[in-house]
Amino acid sequence: MAAPITVEPLDVLAFGAHPDDVELCVGGTVALLVKQGYRVGIVDLTRGELGSRGSVDLRAKEAADAARILGVHARENLGFPDGDIANTVENRWRVARAIRKYRPHIVLIGAPDCRHPDHPAGAQLVADAIFQAGLVKITSQEFGQDQEPWRPSHVLHYMQSIDFIPDFVVDVGEVWEQRTRALLAYSSQFHSPDYTPGEDEPETFISNPGFLKFIESRAVALGYRIGATHGEGLLYRHGPVGVSDLMDVLKRGRSVR
């Protein structure tokens, strides 16, 4: 009998509705986790085919370049229709198979509210799939073999276009330059002097040079709240957080009180 085909588990798995969502919103956290020795992966739900700039092939190349810059251990795209992330049984199980495949301890998902409807829709889809991935009476297969049920211990939303009061702010100051390089790998999507848009490619909400200033200014503001140069905010989906050693959790001092 052939040995089971297995994939080495990930510590953290970040989901994005589109290629570039993870880099834009939580890229510093991903880069920092990798630097700290954790295994991190990214799953993009769509190929971003409805984007006003670039193409599916170009965005796939940009995503691969960004993944190399961040140093993530896995990246895949589920190919759901851009602009129509439906919370169907089939889609939930495609996500659930990814959860069971990578068996992450922590999952990062999009914002619960955002100007782009794909973002909250994708977040809810993944949240529902996470629950179902842990049900022992629902079977699934990967590589032609049965998967074991799996449900991550923690699920957190990352901040997108609409601010929320975060439960956690991650100090990403030491990886901010790396995070910026990963984001700018998407030269078709964000302001870049190296990209020449086609005649039918308009300026967009995120390609305006002011957008990158907004992203950094928010990171600076969040960082200041915790005494860091840059921060990324996360919202814990299912509280409260259990604590057995309060001193260990709060051992970092605050430079701003």
DAVENUR-V281695 format. One record per run of one state. SS is the DSSP state (H for helix, E for strand, - for the rest). FROM is the first residue (numbers start at 1). LEN is the number of residues. Records with the same first field share a line. If there is no record, write none. Layout:
SS: FROM-LEN / FROM-LEN
This chain:
-: 1-11 / 17-4 / 36-4 / 47-9 / 71-3 / 81-8 / 103-3 / 110-7 / 134-7 / 143-2 / 147-7 / 159-9 / 172-1 / 185-24 / 226-5 / 237-9 / 250-8
E: 12-5 / 40-7 / 74-7 / 106-4 / 141-2 / 145-2 / 154-5 / 168-4 / 231-6
H: 21-15 / 56-15 / 89-14 / 117-17 / 173-12 / 209-17 / 246-4
